[in-house]
Amino acid sequence: MVERINNFKESTAPNHKVFMEKILIIGSKGFIGRYLYTFLLGKGYIVKGADVVIDYVNSENYFLIDTLNSDFDSILRKEEFDICINCSGAASVPDSITNPMRDYTLNTFNVFKILEAIRSNQPSCRFVNLSSAAVYGNPERLPVDESSITKPVSPYGVHKLHAEKLCRMFYEFYNIRTCSLRVFSVYGVGLQKQLFWDLHKKAVSHNPFTLYGTGNESRDFINVLDLARAIELVSLSSGFDADIINIANGTEVSIKDAVSIFYSFFPFKINYSFSGDFRKGDPVNWLADISKLRSFGYAPTVDITAGLHQYYDWVRLNSEN
């Protein structure tokens, strides 16, 4: 596999034949999975998807997963893959508090099932698992690097951390090559939940409203297009020795600034305030040290202003007021 990766890197020079790796994306119908699938196809890889949504159009390149009994063995018995990227799982802190069993099943137990299917059927397949910055909780210092103490403040964060430990366990005991990506705050066109979707829904009501927090809370936002690029770079460059890598832009943006930027695109005045109340499970400030990711050649291409302008144009045309 190292030889194949080197061949791909050499192929980036002019007049070299590109080596096409065969990739399986689990959760290919989700927000991140859809972007990653399209991005990797565009780069010339052989890509197949798997999810719980029926796909009649791409049935030859798609595996349907049973929502009640996810069976990854059947997928990995049918075809060989060079790499499996897990983009599936739940992504809601409030829901993890309300429905911890569901969150555990999707974010931890399913990771175990994927790893066991790899171990049983094709142990040479590398595994990338999308973890979360939620494993850090409220960092003791910023920027937070991969060696920082992990103190999750939500069931979601705990379950993501458990999945990372499973990746290490399968690497240490079974030599399954794994990598965990601690993804920070992802946004982009098509996302119908979380901060900016909620801000849009509140704005078009034309009523004054209150937001959680003080506005001084911060996040390290990364556009989903840059996330797809980062995942490819990691897949080519990680040692897959249960590696852990921050995925972000290395830029701290306050929530009040993010809100102000987004609302600057609206053609009418929006009346809002911050309550000062904190929502259980939400960390206060995030800023990632992305030195490791940068060493793989990553640099962001979509800044927060351009990304939010794109998102505004999309919600204006595609959402119901």
C-alpha positions in Angstrom: 0.0 0.0 0.0 2.9 2.4 0.7 4.1 1.7 -2.8 0.7 2.5 -4.2 0.6 5.8 -2.3 4.1 6.7 -3.5 3.0 5.9 -7.1 0.1 8.3 -6.7 2.3 11.1 -5.3 4.7 10.7 -8.2 1.8 10.8 -10.6 1.0 14.4 -9.6 3.9 15.4 -11.8 3.1 16.1 -15.5 3.0 13.2 -17.9 2.8 10.6 -15.1 0.0 8.0 -15.1 -2.3 8.5 -12.0 -2.8 5.4 -9.9 -6.5 5.0 -9.0 -7.2 3.6 -5.6 -10.5 1.9 -5.0 -12.4 3.6 -2.2 -15.5 2.7 -0.2 -17.4 5.6 1.5 -19.8 4.5 4.2 -22.4 7.2 4.7 -22.1 8.4 1.1 -25.6 9.9 1.2 -24.9 12.2 4.1 -23.8 15.8 3.9 -20.0 15.1 4.1 -20.2 11.7 2.3 -22.0 13.2 -0.8 -19.3 15.9 -1.2 -16.5 13.4 -0.7 -17.9 10.9 -3.1 -18.3 13.5 -5.9 -14.8 15.0 -5.1 -13.0 11.7 -5.3 -14.8 10.6 -8.4 -13.7 13.9 -10.0 -10.1 13.1 -9.1 -10.3 9.8 -11.0 -10.6 7.4 -8.2 -12.8 4.3 -8.3 -15.4 5.1 -5.6 -18.3 3.1 -4.3 -20.8 4.3 -1.7 -22.9 2.7 1.1 -25.8 4.1 3.1 -29.3 3.5 4.3 -30.9 5.5 1.4 -32.1 3.6 -1.7 -30.2 4.7 -4.9 -31.7 3.3 -8.1 -29.5 5.4 -10.4 -26.1 4.3 -9.1 -27.0 0.9 -7.9 -23.9 -0.8 -9.4 -21.6 1.5 -7.4 -23.7 1.5 -4.2 -24.4 -0.8 -1.3 -27.7 -0.4 0.6 -27.3 -0.8 4.4 -30.2 -2.1 6.5 -31.1 0.6 9.0 -32.1 -2.0 11.6 -29.1 -4.4 11.1 -26.1 -2.8 9.4 -24.2 -5.6 7.7 -20.7 -4.5 6.6 -19.4 -8.0 6.2 -21.5 -8.6 3.1 -20.0 -5.4 1.5 -16.4 -6.3 2.3 -16.9 -9.9 1.2 -18.1 -8.9 -2.3 -15.3 -6.5 -3.3 -11.8 -5.5 -2.3 -11.0 -1.9 -1.4 -7.8 -0.1 -0.7 -9.4 2.3 1.7 -12.7 2.5 3.6 -13.8 6.0 4.8 -16.5 6.2 7.4 -18.6 9.3 7.0 -21.7 7.8 8.7 -23.0 8.4 12.2 -25.1 10.9 14.1 -23.9 14.6 14.4 -26.1 16.2 17.0 -25.0 17.0 20.5 -28.6 17.7 21.8 -29.8 14.5 20.3 -27.0 12.6 21.9 -28.2 13.9 25.3 -31.8 13.0 24.5 -31.1 9.6 22.8 -27.7 8.4 24.0 -28.3 4.8 22.8 -29.0 5.9 19.3 -25.9 8.1 19.3 -23.8 5.3 20.7 -25.0 2.8 18.1 -24.3 5.1 15.2 -21.0 6.6 16.4 -19.4 3.8 18.3 -21.0 0.4 17.8 -21.1 0.7 14.0 -17.4 1.7 14.0 -16.7 -1.6 15.8 -18.8 -3.5 13.2 -16.9 -1.9 10.3 -13.5 -2.6 11.8 -14.5 -6.2 12.6 -15.7 -6.6 9.0 -12.4 -5.3 7.7 -10.5 -7.6 10.1 -12.5 -10.7 9.0 -12.6 -10.1 5.3 -9.8 -7.9 4.0 -7.4 -6.8 6.7 -5.2 -4.9 4.3 -7.9 -2.3 3.7 -7.1 1.0 5.4 -9.7 2.7 7.5 -10.4 6.4 8.0 -13.0 7.3 10.7 -14.5 10.7 11.0 -14.2 11.7 14.6 -14.9 15.1 16.1 -13.4 18.0 17.9 -16.0 17.3 20.5 -13.6 14.8 22.1 -11.6 17.8 23.4 -14.6 19.3 25.3 -13.4 22.7 26.6 -9.7 22.8 25.9 -7.4 24.0 28.6 -5.4 25.9 26.1 -5.7 27.1 22.5 -4.9 26.2 19.8 -5.6 22.6 20.7 -3.4 19.9 19.2 -3.8 16.2 18.8 -1.9 15.5 22.1 -4.2 17.7 24.1 -6.2 16.2 26.9 -9.6 14.9 25.9 -12.5 15.8 28.2 -15.7 15.6 26.1 -18.7 17.4 27.6 -21.5 15.5 25.7 -22.4 11.9 25.1 -21.6 12.7 21.4 -18.0 13.6 22.3 -17.7 10.5 24.6 -18.9 8.2 21.8 -16.6 9.7 19.2 -13.7 9.2 21.7 -14.6 5.6 22.2 -14.6 5.1 18.4 -11.1 6.5 18.3 -10.0 4.0 21.0 -11.6 1.2 18.9 -9.5 2.3 16.0 -6.3 2.1 18.1 -7.4 -1.3 19.5 -7.8 -2.8 16.1 -4.5 -1.4 15.0 -2.6 -2.6 18.1 -4.1 -6.0 18.4 -5.0 -6.9 14.7 -2.7 -4.6 12.7 -5.7 -2.9 10.9 -4.4 0.3 9.5 -6.5 3.1 11.0 -6.7 6.9 11.1 -9.1 9.1 13.1 -9.9 12.6 11.9 -11.0 15.1 14.6 -13.2 17.3 12.4 -14.0 20.7 13.7 -17.1 22.9 12.6 -18.1 21.9 9.1 -20.5 24.0 7.1 -21.4 24.4 3.4 -24.0 24.4 0.7 -26.6 21.7 1.3 -26.4 21.5 5.1 -29.9 21.7 6.5 -29.1 21.8 10.2 -26.8 23.4 12.7 -25.9 27.1 13.2 -26.3 28.7 9.8 -29.4 26.8 8.8 -31.0 27.8 12.1 -29.9 31.4 11.6 -31.6 31.5 8.2 -34.9 30.0 9.5 -35.0 32.5 12.3 -34.2 35.4 10.0 -36.9 34.8 7.5 -39.5 34.8 10.2 -38.9 38.5 10.4 -39.4 38.4 14.2 -36.8 39.4 16.8 -35.2 36.4 18.4 -32.5 35.4 20.9 -29.5 33.1 20.4 -27.8 31.0 23.0 -24.5 32.2 24.6 -22.8 35.5 24.7 -21.6 35.6 21.1 -18.0 35.4 22.3 -17.9 31.6 21.9 -15.8 30.6 19.0 -15.4 27.8 16.5 -12.8 26.8 13.9 -15.0 26.5 10.7 -14.0 24.5 7.7 -16.0 24.5 4.4 -17.1 21.0 3.3 -15.2 21.5 0.0 -11.9 22.0 2.0 -12.9 19.0 4.2 -13.1 16.7 1.2 -9.6 17.9 0.1 -8.2 17.3 3.6 -9.6 13.8 3.7 -7.9 12.9 0.4 -4.6 14.4 1.6 -4.8 12.4 4.9 -5.6 9.2 3.0 -2.5 9.6 0.9 -0.2 10.8 3.7 -1.1 9.3 7.0 0.9 6.5 8.4 -2.3 4.8 9.4 -0.8 3.7 12.7 -4.0 4.7 14.6 -3.0 8.2 13.7 -5.1 11.2 15.0 -5.4 14.4 12.9 -7.1 17.7 13.5 -9.2 18.7 10.5 -9.9 22.5 10.5 -8.6 25.7 9.1 -6.6 26.9 12.1 -8.7 30.1 12.4 -10.8 31.0 15.4 -14.0 32.8 14.5 -16.3 34.1 17.2 -20.0 33.2 16.9 -21.0 36.9 17.0 -18.7 37.5 14.0 -20.0 34.5 12.1 -23.6 35.6 12.7 -22.7 39.2 11.6 -21.0 38.0 8.4 -23.9 35.7 7.5 -26.6 38.3 8.2 -24.7 40.9 6.2 -25.9 39.2 3.0 -29.6 39.5 3.8 -31.5 42.4 2.2 -33.3 43.3 5.4 -32.5 44.1 9.0 -32.5 41.2 11.4 -33.1 41.9 15.1 -31.4 39.4 17.4 -29.6 39.3 20.7 -27.6 36.8 22.7 -29.2 35.4 25.9 -26.0 34.7 27.8 -27.3 31.2 28.6 -25.2 28.2 27.6 -26.6 25.0 26.1 -25.6 21.8 27.8 -22.9 19.9 25.9 -21.6 22.8 23.9 -17.9 23.8 24.3 -17.0 27.4 24.6 -14.0 28.1 22.4 -12.3 26.1 19.7 -9.1 26.7 17.7 -7.2 23.9 16.1 -3.5 23.4 15.7 -3.4 22.0 12.2 0.4 21.6 11.9 0.0 17.9 11.1 -2.6 18.5 8.4 -0.5 21.3 6.9 2.5 19.0 6.7 0.4 16.9 4.3 0.1 19.9 2.0 -3.2 21.3 3.2 -4.1 25.0 2.9 -7.7 26.3 3.1 -9.2 27.6 -0.2 -12.6 28.8 1.1 -12.6 31.5 3.8 -15.6 32.0 6.1 -16.9 35.1 4.2 -16.9 33.4 0.8 -18.3 30.2 2.2 -21.1 31.9 4.0 -22.0 33.9 0.9 -22.3 30.7 -1.0 -24.4 29.2 1.7 -26.7 32.3 1.7 -27.2 32.1 -2.0 -28.1 28.4 -1.7 -30.6 28.8 1.2 -32.2 31.7 -0.5 -32.9 29.6 -3.6 -33.6 26.2 -2.1 -35.3 26.6 1.3 -39.0 27.3 2.0 -39.6 30.5 4.0 
